[in-house]
Amino acid sequence: MTPPVAKKIPKSLITHGDERIDDYFWLNDRENPEVIDYLNAENAFTEAVMKPTEAFQESLFEEMKARIKEDDESVPYFYNDYWYITRYETGKDYPIYTRKKGSLDAEEDVMFDCNVMAEKHKYFKLGGISISPDNTMAAFSVDTVSRRQYTIQIKNLKTGKLHSNKIKNTTGGCTWANDNETVFYSIKEPVTLRAYKILKHNINENSSKDIEVYHETDETFNAFVYKTKSRKYIVIGSSSTLTSEYRILSADHTDGEFKIFHERERGLEYAIAHYNDNFYIITNNDGAINFKLQKTSETATEKSHWKDVIPHRAHILLEDIEIFHDYYVLNEREQGLNKLRIISWNGEEDYYLPFESETYTAYLGNNPEFNSDVLRYGYNGMKTPSSVIAYHFKTKTSVVLKEQEVLGDFNKDDYEAERIWAKARDGEKIPMSLVYKKGLKKDGNNPLLLHAYGSYGMTIDPYFSTIRLSLLDRGFVFAIAHIRGGEYLGRDWYENGKLLKKNNTFFDYIDCSKHLIDEKYTSSKHLYANGGSAGGLLMGAIINLNPELYNGVVAAVPFVDVVTTMLDDSIPLTTGEYDEWGNPNDETYYQYIKSYSPYDNVKAQAYPNMLVTTGIHDSQVQYWEPAKWVAKLRDLKTDTNKLLLKVDMDTGHGGASGRFESIKEVALEYAFLLDLEGITQ
């Protein structure tokens, strides 16, 4: 079967006097039957090329599925007189949300069975569940399109009946006031999908009477709403990439006016947590690039009143805080490693939980109950399954509540995990986390999959995956490159991988690839690259720069048409991204973005084997970006390597909604990679 060829309809795009010709701009119209025909042709071509691997894909799927405990359930957590449990049943794709009053021996109350709710939908996602303070009502949200536009409804948990009101086009979450009648929620602009308004809804009235309490008019900001853990305040937040602002209102007085906590200042970021008569603030105030902890009275919240509690430290990134009645816990990061620091309010105790490995991830778990004497946290590593651990403040003892069960003959001692450092071209040392089967020979013949993201300050920590074992057990090395653009080594690590320093992200990945080759973990014949979304942008950039380093690339929902997208403020996310990528309406940023934008820099050269995936309803990266990119690559590339586009015609950015359907997508990707290695079983 010959690959589909997208027709060319040249469109002139002129900015700052610079003309770009986009031959495939016409693919932007999902209502055009020719566009759908082209996407279907790409799917048919991908299916034909991958047909010899169909049986292998199915066996991979069954193999990966067989490691998962199907009749599984979460560790119960206690909140406001009830134990809450999420469980799965054998053969079913979706979770069941339940609770038990007072005791785990009490009768189970099924609040939501998503298997029943999803029956008539190709895609189903239950968004936030918010329980009223008197435990009688549940506000919940549903997305059946995969465009992250959720519809909120109210369920009476006593009778099981749904209120007739349906609140559409929301972000999915909502927050109860203390009167058990009022919920606050955020809605999205219909076109850009920016969360821009906060409304309040009385459950006894029609939603047409909902009252707008906040309107975020700055197109670079998104609005959200939540209740403090102390349950005393409703908080409206508004944030952009670089700036934060909050408003607070007593949760007992829903008809009052929200008070600004501190007015926005460009570049000032802060987050607030309430305890007793004070607010505790994680902020970059006064140049604290790695953030510090300050506090202020709840009656004097302006920045001039903020006082240091934990001062700024140049070598430690302060990421999060969890507040309890007698203690507070800080989530810190030093030299890339997570640390949990426990401090008593009376000042008598201040210490870190001990962690020893160099490839672990530790994180604050679900701790909704303010009066608890137990910290719940999570732990896992590249070869270590996830655990949920309860740490008792008073006795200083830990109990593993649950360790992820891996079915089959898995033994973590059969694998090696390590952290290595590559030298970047500017002298920086870039960390990588690796895992592989024991007995690895560094002879350059090992297939290696190098994963990375590198944007928004999001850190891809070393993590365990049962699915990944299907690669490791077939000889693959799996590596995560902790490149600039994330915050693995602190806030500077992010600042030096964005805006006019974005190329550091791409160069870091390439230099990590070269290091892995030089150290003979792999070779260019066996090295594979993988990234999704902004990590897909990374994939597009590195194959334009150094395609010879890679035998294959998997680019998932890739953000590759950066210039055109960032010039179109009607597209979801665009205006809020200016502080990440730069605003191309400014010529300096326009020229810089254009210099690396994958779509704009495709040229006549040999490219690696490639599998590109997208979803027709994607709200984060529109489907036409990867579609146009593949069309241009196919037209210009000089090689005979595989170039495949897989378009899910039912889903969006996150892929399939069922826990097993999503594994089928991974099975396709793994079959693509393994087939390139000549591994067919």
PETA-V31513 format. One record per residue. RES is the residue in three letters. PSI is psi in degrees with one decimal (NA if undefined). D_LAST is the distance of its C-alpha to the last C-alpha in whole Angstrom. Layout:
res:RES psi:PSI d_last:D_LAST
res:RES psi:PSI d_last:D_LAST
//
This chain:
res:MET psi:130.3 d_last:24
res:THR psi:146.7 d_last:27
res:PRO psi:148.6 d_last:27
res:PRO psi:146.4 d_last:29
res:VAL psi:117.7 d_last:32
res:ALA psi:133.4 d_last:35
res:LYS psi:155.9 d_last:38
res:LYS psi:126.1 d_last:40
res:ILE psi:90.5 d_last:43
res:PRO psi:130.8 d_last:45
res:LYS psi:126.6 d_last:46
res:SER psi:126.7 d_last:49
res:LEU psi:113.6 d_last:48
res:ILE psi:124.2 d_last:51
res:THR psi:131.8 d_last:51
res:HIS psi:33.0 d_last:54
res:GLY psi:1.5 d_last:55
res:ASP psi:127.8 d_last:51
res:GLU psi:130.3 d_last:50
res:ARG psi:137.0 d_last:46
res:ILE psi:118.6 d_last:45
res:ASP psi:104.0 d_last:42
res:ASP psi:-17.0 d_last:41
res:TYR psi:20.5 d_last:39
res:PHE psi:-29.3 d_last:41
res:TRP psi:-18.5 d_last:41
res:LEU psi:-6.1 d_last:38
res:ASN psi:-11.9 d_last:39
res:ASP psi:98.5 d_last:40
res:ARG psi:-12.7 d_last:38
res:GLU psi:-9.0 d_last:41
res:ASN psi:119.6 d_last:41
res:PRO psi:-32.1 d_last:39
res:GLU psi:-33.5 d_last:38
res:VAL psi:-47.5 d_last:36
res:ILE psi:-39.2 d_last:34
res:ASP psi:-41.4 d_last:34
res:TYR psi:-44.1 d_last:32
res:LEU psi:-40.6 d_last:30
res:ASN psi:-35.4 d_last:29
res:ALA psi:-39.2 d_last:28
res:GLU psi:-42.1 d_last:26
res:ASN psi:-40.7 d_last:24
res:ALA psi:-39.8 d_last:24
res:PHE psi:-45.0 d_last:23
res:THR psi:-44.2 d_last:20
res:GLU psi:-40.9 d_last:19
res:ALA psi:-44.6 d_last:19
res:VAL psi:-38.2 d_last:17
res:MET psi:-0.8 d_last:14
res:LYS psi:-40.1 d_last:14
res:PRO psi:-18.2 d_last:12
res:THR psi:5.3 d_last:9
res:GLU psi:-47.6 d_last:11
res:ALA psi:-37.4 d_last:9
res:PHE psi:-41.7 d_last:6
res:GLN psi:-42.9 d_last:9
res:GLU psi:-41.5 d_last:11
res:SER psi:-35.9 d_last:8
res:LEU psi:-43.9 d_last:8
res:PHE psi:-48.9 d_last:12
res:GLU psi:-36.9 d_last:12
res:GLU psi:-45.8 d_last:11
res:MET psi:-38.7 d_last:13
res:LYS psi:-35.3 d_last:16
res:ALA psi:-19.4 d_last:16
res:ARG psi:-12.9 d_last:17
res:ILE psi:130.0 d_last:20
res:LYS psi:110.3 d_last:23
res:GLU psi:-40.7 d_last:24
res:ASP psi:75.4 d_last:28
res:ASP psi:162.1 d_last:29
res:GLU psi:156.6 d_last:32
res:SER psi:165.1 d_last:33
res:VAL psi:125.8 d_last:36
res:PRO psi:143.1 d_last:39
res:TYR psi:149.3 d_last:42
res:PHE psi:132.3 d_last:46
res:TYR psi:121.9 d_last:48
res:ASN psi:52.9 d_last:51
res:ASP psi:-1.4 d_last:51
res:TYR psi:146.3 d_last:48
res:TRP psi:130.2 d_last:45
res:TYR psi:133.9 d_last:42
res:ILE psi:134.8 d_last:38
res:THR psi:127.7 d_last:35
res:ARG psi:160.6 d_last:33
res:TYR psi:150.3 d_last:30
res:GLU psi:151.9 d_last:29
res:THR psi:130.8 d_last:26
res:GLY psi:0.6 d_last:25
res:LYS psi:144.2 d_last:27
res:ASP psi:-23.5 d_last:26
res:TYR psi:156.5 d_last:29
res:PRO psi:160.2 d_last:32
res:ILE psi:122.8 d_last:35
res:TYR psi:123.3 d_last:38
res:THR psi:169.6 d_last:40
res:ARG psi:160.2 d_last:43
res:LYS psi:134.7 d_last:46
res:LYS psi:123.4 d_last:49
res:GLY psi:-44.4 d_last:51
res:SER psi:149.1 d_last:48
res:LEU psi:-11.3 d_last:45
res:ASP psi:-4.3 d_last:46
res:ALA psi:167.0 d_last:48
res:GLU psi:139.5 d_last:47
res:GLU psi:134.5 d_last:44
res:ASP psi:114.7 d_last:44
res:VAL psi:114.2 d_last:42
res:MET psi:-46.6 d_last:43
res:PHE psi:124.2 d_last:40
res:ASP psi:100.8 d_last:37
res:CYS psi:-20.0 d_last:35
res:ASN psi:-39.3 d_last:33
res:VAL psi:-43.5 d_last:36
res:MET psi:-27.3 d_last:37
res:ALA psi:-3.1 d_last:34
res:GLU psi:-38.1 d_last:34
res:LYS psi:12.6 d_last:35
res:HIS psi:140.0 d_last:34
res:LYS psi:-27.6 d_last:30
res:TYR psi:139.0 d_last:31
res:PHE psi:132.3 d_last:33
res:LYS psi:119.7 d_last:34
res:LEU psi:122.3 d_last:36
res:GLY psi:-140.6 d_last:38
res:GLY psi:144.1 d_last:41
res:ILE psi:124.8 d_last:42
res:SER psi:121.7 d_last:46
res:ILE psi:135.6 d_last:48
res:SER psi:153.5 d_last:52
res:PRO psi:-30.1 d_last:54
res:ASP psi:7.2 d_last:55
res:ASN psi:12.3 d_last:52
res:THR psi:-18.9 d_last:53
res:MET psi:149.1 d_last:51
res:ALA psi:122.4 d_last:48
res:ALA psi:131.3 d_last:47
res:PHE psi:165.7 d_last:44
res:SER psi:154.1 d_last:42
res:VAL psi:138.2 d_last:39
res:ASP psi:121.9 d_last:37
res:THR psi:12.0 d_last:36
res:VAL psi:-28.9 d_last:35
res:SER psi:29.9 d_last:33
res:ARG psi:10.9 d_last:36
res:ARG psi:32.5 d_last:37
res:GLN psi:104.4 d_last:41
res:TYR psi:147.0 d_last:41
res:THR psi:124.7 d_last:44
res:ILE psi:138.1 d_last:46
res:GLN psi:165.4 d_last:47
res:ILE psi:132.6 d_last:49
res:LYS psi:131.4 d_last:48
res:ASN psi:113.0 d_last:51
res:LEU psi:-11.5 d_last:49
res:LYS psi:-44.5 d_last:52
res:THR psi:-18.9 d_last:52
res:GLY psi:0.5 d_last:49
res:LYS psi:148.5 d_last:50
res:LEU psi:139.7 d_last:49
res:HIS psi:147.7 d_last:52
res:SER psi:-23.3 d_last:53
res:ASN psi:135.7 d_last:52
res:LYS psi:118.3 d_last:49
res:ILE psi:110.4 d_last:49
res:LYS psi:164.5 d_last:47
res:ASN psi:43.8 d_last:45
res:THR psi:171.8 d_last:45
res:THR psi:-13.2 d_last:43
res:GLY psi:-28.7 d_last:42
res:GLY psi:156.1 d_last:44
res:CYS psi:164.9 d_last:47
res:THR psi:131.5 d_last:50
res:TRP psi:137.7 d_last:53
res:ALA psi:173.7 d_last:56
res:ASN psi:-3.2 d_last:58
res:ASP psi:-2.4 d_last:60
res:ASN psi:13.0 d_last:57
res:GLU psi:-23.0 d_last:58
res:THR psi:130.6 d_last:57
res:VAL psi:140.7 d_last:53
res:PHE psi:141.6 d_last:53
res:TYR psi:164.8 d_last:50
res:SER psi:143.3 d_last:49
res:ILE psi:163.9 d_last:48
res:LYS psi:148.6 d_last:47
res:GLU psi:134.0 d_last:48
res:PRO psi:-33.0 d_last:47
res:VAL psi:-54.3 d_last:46
res:THR psi:-16.7 d_last:45
res:LEU psi:19.5 d_last:44
res:ARG psi:131.9 d_last:46
res:ALA psi:111.5 d_last:47
res:TYR psi:-9.8 d_last:50
res:LYS psi:144.9 d_last:53
res:ILE psi:128.7 d_last:53
res:LEU psi:159.6 d_last:55
res:LYS psi:142.0 d_last:56
res:HIS psi:128.6 d_last:56
res:ASN psi:124.3 d_last:58
res:ILE psi:-12.6 d_last:56
res:ASN psi:2.5 d_last:59
res:GLU psi:163.7 d_last:60
res:ASN psi:143.4 d_last:58
res:SER psi:-17.1 d_last:56
res:SER psi:-15.4 d_last:58
res:LYS psi:6.5 d_last:60
res:ASP psi:143.5 d_last:58
res:ILE psi:128.6 d_last:60
res:GLU psi:124.4 d_last:58
res:VAL psi:-13.9 d_last:59
res:TYR psi:138.3 d_last:57
res:HIS psi:115.0 d_last:56
res:GLU psi:107.6 d_last:54
res:THR psi:-17.4 d_last:56
res:ASP psi:118.5 d_last:54
res:GLU psi:-8.5 d_last:51
res:THR psi:0.7 d_last:49
res:PHE psi:150.6 d_last:49
res:ASN psi:144.9 d_last:48
res:ALA psi:148.7 d_last:49
res:PHE psi:168.0 d_last:48
res:VAL psi:144.7 d_last:50
res:TYR psi:172.7 d_last:49
res:LYS psi:141.3 d_last:52
res:THR psi:154.1 d_last:52
res:LYS psi:-28.3 d_last:51
res:SER psi:-11.3 d_last:55
res:ARG psi:13.7 d_last:55
res:LYS psi:-29.5 d_last:58
res:TYR psi:143.0 d_last:57
res:ILE psi:133.4 d_last:55
res:VAL psi:127.9 d_last:54
res:ILE psi:123.6 d_last:53
res:GLY psi:150.8 d_last:51
res:SER psi:126.9 d_last:51
res:SER psi:150.2 d_last:49
res:SER psi:-172.5 d_last:48
res:THR psi:-35.6 d_last:46
res:LEU psi:-7.6 d_last:49
res:THR psi:142.7 d_last:51
res:SER psi:154.2 d_last:52
res:GLU psi:142.0 d_last:54
res:TYR psi:153.2 d_last:55
res:ARG psi:143.1 d_last:57
res:ILE psi:149.6 d_last:58
res:LEU psi:138.2 d_last:60
res:SER psi:130.4 d_last:61
res:ALA psi:-9.3 d_last:59
res:ASP psi:-10.8 d_last:62
res:HIS psi:77.5 d_last:64
res:THR psi:-16.2 d_last:62
res:ASP psi:3.1 d_last:64
res:GLY psi:178.6 d_last:65
res:GLU psi:135.4 d_last:64
res:PHE psi:137.0 d_last:61
res:LYS psi:133.2 d_last:63
res:ILE psi:128.8 d_last:61
res:PHE psi:-55.9 d_last:60
res:HIS psi:130.6 d_last:60
res:GLU psi:147.1 d_last:60
res:ARG psi:139.6 d_last:57
res:GLU psi:127.9 d_last:58
res:ARG psi:127.6 d_last:55
res:GLY psi:-9.9 d_last:53
res:LEU psi:117.6 d_last:54
res:GLU psi:137.8 d_last:51
res:TYR psi:155.0 d_last:52
res:ALA psi:146.4 d_last:50
res:ILE psi:145.9 d_last:52
res:ALA psi:139.4 d_last:52
res:HIS psi:138.1 d_last:55
res:TYR psi:124.0 d_last:57
res:ASN psi:-119.2 d_last:61
res:ASP psi:13.9 d_last:63
res:ASN psi:159.4 d_last:61
res:PHE psi:138.9 d_last:58
res:TYR psi:134.8 d_last:55
res:ILE psi:120.8 d_last:54
res:ILE psi:121.6 d_last:51
res:THR psi:157.8 d_last:52
res:ASN psi:20.9 d_last:52
res:ASN psi:143.1 d_last:56
res:ASP psi:35.1 d_last:58
res:GLY psi:18.8 d_last:55
res:ALA psi:80.0 d_last:53
res:ILE psi:-33.5 d_last:50
res:ASN psi:11.7 d_last:48
res:PHE psi:153.2 d_last:50
res:LYS psi:170.3 d_last:52
res:LEU psi:125.6 d_last:53
res:GLN psi:168.3 d_last:57
res:LYS psi:160.0 d_last:59
res:THR psi:156.4 d_last:62
res:SER psi:146.6 d_last:64
res:GLU psi:-11.5 d_last:63
res:THR psi:-4.1 d_last:66
res:ALA psi:83.1 d_last:66
res:THR psi:-5.8 d_last:62
res:GLU psi:154.4 d_last:63
res:LYS psi:-30.1 d_last:62
res:SER psi:-18.1 d_last:65
res:HIS psi:-6.2 d_last:65
res:TRP psi:134.8 d_last:62
res:LYS psi:143.8 d_last:62
res:ASP psi:136.2 d_last:59
res:VAL psi:-52.6 d_last:58
res:ILE psi:109.9 d_last:55
res:PRO psi:167.1 d_last:56
res:HIS psi:140.0 d_last:53
res:ARG psi:126.9 d_last:51
res:ALA psi:-26.2 d_last:50
res:HIS psi:1.5 d_last:47
res:ILE psi:127.1 d_last:46
res:LEU psi:123.4 d_last:45
res:LEU psi:117.1 d_last:46
res:GLU psi:-36.6 d_last:43
res:ASP psi:164.6 d_last:44
res:ILE psi:142.7 d_last:47
res:GLU psi:125.8 d_last:47
res:ILE psi:132.7 d_last:50
res:PHE psi:175.5 d_last:52
res:HIS psi:-41.5 d_last:55
res:ASP psi:-14.2 d_last:56
res:TYR psi:161.0 d_last:53
res:TYR psi:152.5 d_last:51
res:VAL psi:130.1 d_last:47
res:LEU psi:136.9 d_last:46
res:ASN psi:110.5 d_last:43
res:GLU psi:164.4 d_last:43
res:ARG psi:124.3 d_last:41
res:GLU psi:126.5 d_last:42
res:GLN psi:37.4 d_last:40
res:GLY psi:-11.8 d_last:37
res:LEU psi:136.3 d_last:37
res:ASN psi:140.9 d_last:38
res:LYS psi:137.2 d_last:41
res:LEU psi:116.6 d_last:43
res:ARG psi:125.2 d_last:47
res:ILE psi:126.9 d_last:49
res:ILE psi:130.5 d_last:52
res:SER psi:147.4 d_last:55
res:TRP psi:-27.5 d_last:58
res:ASN psi:-1.0 d_last:61
res:GLY psi:2.6 d_last:59
res:GLU psi:-20.8 d_last:59
res:GLU psi:137.7 d_last:55
res:ASP psi:104.5 d_last:53
res:TYR psi:167.1 d_last:50
res:TYR psi:144.5 d_last:46
res:LEU psi:139.2 d_last:43
res:PRO psi:128.1 d_last:42
res:PHE psi:142.9 d_last:38
res:GLU psi:-35.1 d_last:37
res:SER psi:161.6 d_last:33
res:GLU psi:3.9 d_last:33
res:THR psi:20.7 d_last:30
res:TYR psi:166.1 d_last:31
res:THR psi:126.6 d_last:32
res:ALA psi:142.5 d_last:35
res:TYR psi:154.0 d_last:37
res:LEU psi:133.0 d_last:39
res:GLY psi:-153.9 d_last:38
res:ASN psi:108.9 d_last:40
res:ASN psi:66.4 d_last:44
res:PRO psi:-20.2 d_last:46
res:GLU psi:118.0 d_last:49
res:PHE psi:-38.0 d_last:51
res:ASN psi:11.2 d_last:53
res:SER psi:147.4 d_last:50
res:ASP psi:12.1 d_last:50
res:VAL psi:131.6 d_last:47
res:LEU psi:128.6 d_last:44
res:ARG psi:127.0 d_last:41
res:TYR psi:164.6 d_last:38
res:GLY psi:153.5 d_last:35
res:TYR psi:135.7 d_last:33
res:ASN psi:175.7 d_last:29
res:GLY psi:-178.8 d_last:27
res:MET psi:-30.6 d_last:24
res:LYS psi:4.4 d_last:23
res:THR psi:116.7 d_last:26
res:PRO psi:156.5 d_last:25
res:SER psi:140.1 d_last:28
res:SER psi:145.2 d_last:31
res:VAL psi:123.0 d_last:34
res:ILE psi:137.1 d_last:37
res:ALA psi:122.0 d_last:41
res:TYR psi:124.6 d_last:44
res:HIS psi:116.1 d_last:47
res:PHE psi:-43.6 d_last:50
res:LYS psi:-42.6 d_last:53
res:THR psi:-11.2 d_last:51
res:LYS psi:39.5 d_last:49
res:THR psi:153.1 d_last:46
res:SER psi:145.1 d_last:42
res:VAL psi:127.1 d_last:40
res:VAL psi:110.7 d_last:37
res:LEU psi:-33.2 d_last:37
res:LYS psi:134.9 d_last:33
res:GLU psi:134.8 d_last:30
res:GLN psi:125.1 d_last:27
res:GLU psi:123.4 d_last:25
res:VAL psi:111.1 d_last:21
res:LEU psi:156.1 d_last:20
res:GLY psi:-154.3 d_last:18
res:ASP psi:30.9 d_last:18
res:PHE psi:136.0 d_last:19
res:ASN psi:116.5 d_last:21
res:LYS psi:-20.9 d_last:23
res:ASP psi:-6.5 d_last:24
res:ASP psi:-3.5 d_last:21
res:TYR psi:155.7 d_last:21
res:GLU psi:140.2 d_last:23
res:ALA psi:139.0 d_last:25
res:GLU psi:162.2 d_last:28
res:ARG psi:127.9 d_last:30
res:ILE psi:167.6 d_last:31
res:TRP psi:131.2 d_last:33
res:ALA psi:144.9 d_last:33
res:LYS psi:120.4 d_last:37
res:ALA psi:164.0 d_last:37
res:ARG psi:-22.2 d_last:39
res:ASP psi:9.5 d_last:42
res:GLY psi:-15.3 d_last:42
res:GLU psi:151.1 d_last:41
res:LYS psi:125.1 d_last:38
res:ILE psi:119.9 d_last:35
res:PRO psi:148.5 d_last:33
res:MET psi:140.1 d_last:29
res:SER psi:130.3 d_last:27
res:LEU psi:151.6 d_last:24
res:VAL psi:143.1 d_last:21
res:TYR psi:167.0 d_last:19
res:LYS psi:140.6 d_last:18
res:LYS psi:148.5 d_last:21
res:GLY psi:9.9 d_last:21
res:LEU psi:133.3 d_last:20
res:LYS psi:125.9 d_last:22
res:LYS psi:78.7 d_last:24
res:ASP psi:8.8 d_last:23
res:GLY psi:0.5 d_last:22
res:ASN psi:2.5 d_last:19
res:ASN psi:130.8 d_last:17
res:PRO psi:139.0 d_last:15
res:LEU psi:130.3 d_last:18
res:LEU psi:117.4 d_last:18
res:LEU psi:116.3 d_last:22
res:HIS psi:145.0 d_last:23
res:ALA psi:166.0 d_last:27
res:TYR psi:-76.5 d_last:30
res:GLY psi:38.0 d_last:33
res:SER psi:162.7 d_last:36
res:TYR psi:12.5 d_last:38
res:GLY psi:11.7 d_last:38
res:MET psi:126.9 d_last:35
res:THR psi:126.4 d_last:34
res:ILE psi:97.1 d_last:30
res:ASP psi:156.8 d_last:30
res:PRO psi:125.5 d_last:28
res:TYR psi:158.0 d_last:26
res:PHE psi:146.4 d_last:23
res:SER psi:124.4 d_last:20
res:THR psi:-33.6 d_last:18
res:ILE psi:-39.3 d_last:16
res:ARG psi:-24.1 d_last:15
res:LEU psi:-26.7 d_last:14
res:SER psi:-23.9 d_last:10
res:LEU psi:-47.0 d_last:11
res:LEU psi:-40.7 d_last:14
res:ASP psi:-11.6 d_last:11
res:ARG psi:17.4 d_last:9
res:GLY psi:-0.2 d_last:12
res:PHE psi:146.6 d_last:14
res:VAL psi:138.3 d_last:18
res:PHE psi:130.8 d_last:19
res:ALA psi:145.3 d_last:23
res:ILE psi:123.8 d_last:25
res:ALA psi:118.7 d_last:28
res:HIS psi:69.7 d_last:32
res:ILE psi:164.9 d_last:33
res:ARG psi:148.1 d_last:37
res:GLY psi:-26.8 d_last:37
res:GLY psi:-175.1 d_last:36
res:GLU psi:25.8 d_last:38
res:TYR psi:-39.4 d_last:36
res:LEU psi:30.6 d_last:39
res:GLY psi:175.3 d_last:42
res:ARG psi:-34.1 d_last:44
res:ASP psi:-33.5 d_last:44
res:TRP psi:-34.7 d_last:41
res:TYR psi:-48.7 d_last:41
res:GLU psi:-30.4 d_last:44
res:ASN psi:13.7 d_last:43
res:GLY psi:33.4 d_last:40
res:LYS psi:173.3 d_last:42
res:LEU psi:-125.2 d_last:44
res:LEU psi:7.4 d_last:46
res:LYS psi:17.6 d_last:43
res:LYS psi:-30.2 d_last:40
res:ASN psi:-23.7 d_last:39
res:ASN psi:-36.3 d_last:39
res:THR psi:-48.1 d_last:35
res:PHE psi:-42.4 d_last:34
res:PHE psi:-38.2 d_last:35
res:ASP psi:-45.0 d_last:34
res:TYR psi:-44.5 d_last:30
res:ILE psi:-42.4 d_last:31
res:ASP psi:-32.8 d_last:32
res:CYS psi:-41.3 d_last:30
res:SER psi:-45.1 d_last:27
res:LYS psi:-37.5 d_last:29
res:HIS psi:-42.8 d_last:30
res:LEU psi:-35.1 d_last:26
res:ILE psi:-45.6 d_last:26
res:ASP psi:-36.2 d_last:30
res:GLU psi:4.3 d_last:29
res:LYS psi:25.6 d_last:25
res:TYR psi:-29.7 d_last:23
res:THR psi:-169.2 d_last:21
res:SER psi:171.2 d_last:23
res:SER psi:-22.4 d_last:23
res:LYS psi:-16.9 d_last:20
res:HIS psi:9.9 d_last:18
res:LEU psi:132.3 d_last:20
res:TYR psi:143.0 d_last:19
res:ALA psi:144.3 d_last:22
res:ASN psi:134.7 d_last:22
res:GLY psi:155.8 d_last:25
res:GLY psi:148.9 d_last:26
res:SER psi:-117.8 d_last:30
res:ALA psi:-25.9 d_last:32
res:GLY psi:-22.6 d_last:29
res:GLY psi:-35.0 d_last:28
res:LEU psi:-44.1 d_last:31
res:LEU psi:-45.5 d_last:30
res:MET psi:-44.4 d_last:27
res:GLY psi:-37.8 d_last:30
res:ALA psi:-43.8 d_last:32
res:ILE psi:-28.7 d_last:30
res:ILE psi:-20.4 d_last:29
res:ASN psi:-35.7 d_last:32
res:LEU psi:-49.9 d_last:33
res:ASN psi:65.5 d_last:31
res:PRO psi:-23.4 d_last:28
res:GLU psi:-12.8 d_last:27
res:LEU psi:-14.9 d_last:26
res:TYR psi:138.4 d_last:23
res:ASN psi:-27.0 d_last:20
res:GLY psi:155.5 d_last:19
res:VAL psi:135.0 d_last:21
res:VAL psi:114.4 d_last:20
res:ALA psi:112.0 d_last:24
res:ALA psi:133.0 d_last:24
res:VAL psi:58.2 d_last:28
res:PRO psi:136.3 d_last:29
res:PHE psi:91.8 d_last:33
res:VAL psi:-17.7 d_last:33
res:ASP psi:65.3 d_last:37
res:VAL psi:-43.5 d_last:39
res:VAL psi:-52.6 d_last:42
res:THR psi:-42.7 d_last:42
res:THR psi:-44.3 d_last:41
res:MET psi:-13.1 d_last:43
res:LEU psi:-8.0 d_last:46
res:ASP psi:98.5 d_last:46
res:ASP psi:6.2 d_last:47
res:SER psi:-9.6 d_last:47
res:ILE psi:137.7 d_last:43
res:PRO psi:137.7 d_last:42
res:LEU psi:-18.6 d_last:42
res:THR psi:-57.3 d_last:43
res:THR psi:-31.5 d_last:47
res:GLY psi:-5.7 d_last:45
res:GLU psi:-2.9 d_last:43
res:TYR psi:-35.9 d_last:46
res:ASP psi:-8.0 d_last:46
res:GLU psi:-49.4 d_last:43
res:TRP psi:-23.8 d_last:43
res:GLY psi:154.3 d_last:46
res:ASN psi:110.6 d_last:48
res:PRO psi:-5.1 d_last:48
res:ASN psi:-16.5 d_last:51
res:ASP psi:124.8 d_last:53
res:GLU psi:-33.6 d_last:52
res:THR psi:-47.3 d_last:51
res:TYR psi:-36.5 d_last:48
res:TYR psi:-50.9 d_last:48
res:GLN psi:-37.7 d_last:47
res:TYR psi:-46.6 d_last:45
res:ILE psi:-43.2 d_last:43
res:LYS psi:-30.6 d_last:43
res:SER psi:-23.4 d_last:42
res:TYR psi:-12.4 d_last:38
res:SER psi:117.9 d_last:38
res:PRO psi:-43.8 d_last:34
res:TYR psi:-39.8 d_last:35
res:ASP psi:-14.2 d_last:39
res:ASN psi:12.1 d_last:37
res:VAL psi:135.5 d_last:35
res:LYS psi:173.6 d_last:36
res:ALA psi:95.2 d_last:35
res:GLN psi:171.8 d_last:33
res:ALA psi:134.7 d_last:29
res:TYR psi:158.3 d_last:27
res:PRO psi:169.4 d_last:23
res:ASN psi:138.8 d_last:20
res:MET psi:137.9 d_last:21
res:LEU psi:121.1 d_last:20
res:VAL psi:131.7 d_last:23
res:THR psi:151.1 d_last:23
res:THR psi:173.1 d_last:27
res:GLY psi:137.3 d_last:28
res:ILE psi:-29.2 d_last:32
res:HIS psi:13.7 d_last:34
res:ASP psi:125.2 d_last:33
res:SER psi:-13.3 d_last:36
res:GLN psi:-52.4 d_last:35
res:VAL psi:111.1 d_last:34
res:GLN psi:143.1 d_last:35
res:TYR psi:-29.5 d_last:32
res:TRP psi:-19.0 d_last:34
res:GLU psi:-57.3 d_last:34
res:PRO psi:-32.6 d_last:30
res:ALA psi:-46.2 d_last:31
res:LYS psi:-40.6 d_last:34
res:TRP psi:-46.6 d_last:32
res:VAL psi:-41.6 d_last:29
res:ALA psi:-42.7 d_last:32
res:LYS psi:-41.1 d_last:33
res:LEU psi:-44.0 d_last:30
res:ARG psi:-33.2 d_last:30
res:ASP psi:-34.8 d_last:33
res:LEU psi:-24.4 d_last:34
res:LYS psi:148.1 d_last:31
res:THR psi:4.9 d_last:31
res:ASP psi:177.7 d_last:27
res:THR psi:19.0 d_last:25
res:ASN psi:164.0 d_last:22
res:LYS psi:140.2 d_last:20
res:LEU psi:107.1 d_last:23
res:LEU psi:138.8 d_last:21
res:LEU psi:122.9 d_last:24
res:LYS psi:114.4 d_last:23
res:VAL psi:116.6 d_last:26
res:ASP psi:114.5 d_last:26
res:MET psi:4.8 d_last:29
res:ASP psi:-11.7 d_last:30
res:THR psi:-176.0 d_last:29
res:GLY psi:-139.1 d_last:31
res:HIS psi:-35.4 d_last:30
res:GLY psi:-1.2 d_last:28
res:GLY psi:-159.6 d_last:26
res:ALA psi:150.9 d_last:25
res:SER psi:-27.9 d_last:27
res:GLY psi:149.7 d_last:25
res:ARG psi:-27.3 d_last:23
res:PHE psi:-32.4 d_last:20
res:GLU psi:-38.1 d_last:21
res:SER psi:-28.3 d_last:21
res:ILE psi:-31.5 d_last:17
res:LYS psi:-34.9 d_last:16
res:GLU psi:-41.1 d_last:18
res:VAL psi:-37.7 d_last:16
res:ALA psi:-38.7 d_last:12
res:LEU psi:-45.9 d_last:13
res:GLU psi:-44.4 d_last:14
res:TYR psi:-39.3 d_last:11
res:ALA psi:-38.1 d_last:9
res:PHE psi:-47.9 d_last:12
res:LEU psi:-47.1 d_last:12
res:LEU psi:-36.3 d_last:9
res:ASP psi:-37.3 d_last:9
res:LEU psi:-24.4 d_last:13
res:GLU psi:0.1 d_last:11
res:GLY psi:17.4 d_last:9
res:ILE psi:116.8 d_last:6
res:THR psi:7.5 d_last:4
res:GLN psi:NA d_last:0
//
